[in-house]
């Protein structure tokens, strides 16, 4: 499945960086004008809020559960130098094989070499955002391997030739009739408006692919250091088939997925389900401890794990940014973000969308080149409130903006900030500016000057207040 993003961790030229920013601004402006699409996405997320809040109410103390989940991730990330080797030793003792990848290029090379060694022809793949991060599908297809996504949402996006719209709900923007037409064109099936029948169409198509595949590729939600096991969470059972039926299983994971104890999953798995999809527990939670053992009836003959760094150790080395590695990829911050709901998932142009994507993408791809994502936030704090592991997301966005201004200051932004300081530090000038604005706001609505025309195309200016806050405060005595 191809994507429209540039290679991860590439150093862009100033022109390329400017092009990425302009593409984001253009796509955002186009998307916010599509009121029908925005309404559809908001409706799709409407059910999430109700079910999430209902499940949160089942916890004895939701905030204490967040504290426990945060502590589990904090303890693991801050002791990664101890826990990661411990996990690897236990995983290898279980019969698994570990491969270390410094960056996306190395990870792709490792996987392609494993496919050649396995003499693979067909590859089945379950949902794995780390593979999206390194653009693995495109690399495999370019090397001549047929690869099929087994997750229903990812499969739909693969047929559409699009990347995931949302890293938990990949095709949340696609309507049932569009899916029916898509299956008709690619699979030759009759039209249907039934979600169950559409699911069965994909299921019937997938069954033979599981059996024929030589290699199954999965991701990993957690790596348990205590036992050397990989934990995978899913709702469809496709990851189990992807891991169990092919003779070779390749799992790909970022190094930050490690947790210390198996008991940590007792809080992390329910939190992942509740925050991510409004469920008490995800349908399938599976622990993989290595390849098939004597006497077992299924499972791969060989199991590989590719551990990816790709700038994660650089984030780990920065105490201010380190807790962004706590992310469990639940997608809760996307679901509550007003920017995501208005500009859509594709506009970000990255593997990880929304608030957490805007935090980590500049670190993965270059702060100066991708800082426009850090600016794509209202800083309302809804993302931080929703995060089940208490990542201070909106403050990280501020940190990114500050760091970008220090490393690659924008001349016009500097001029604008100096003007603001000049006005805000002089009360009489600030008051005069407010008075002028209150008197001209109605005129701006009518004239719609070129500088504001695009901005006003998707927004309504509120009515100007009759008096300033300063005047109202003075009147109260």
Secondary structure by P-SEA (a helix, b strand, c coil): cccccccccccccaaaaaaaaaaaaaaaaaaaaaaaaaaaaaaaaaaaaaaaaaaaaacccaaaaaaaaaaaaaaaaaacccaaaaaaaaaaaabbbbbbbccaaaaaaaaaaaaaaacccbbbbcccaaaaaaaaaaaaaaabbbbbbccaaaaaaaaacccccccccccccccaaaaaaaaaacccccccccaaaaaaaaaaaaaaaaaaccbbbbccccccccccbbbbbbccaaaaaaaccccbbbbbbccccccccccccccaaaaaaaaccccccccbbbbbcccccccccccccbbbbbbbbcaaaaaaaccccccccccccccccccccccccccccccccccccccccccccccccccccccccccccccccccccccccccaaaaaaaaaaaaaaaccccaaaaaaaaaaaaaaacaaaaaaaaaaaaaaaaaaaaccccccccccccccccccccccaaaaaaaac
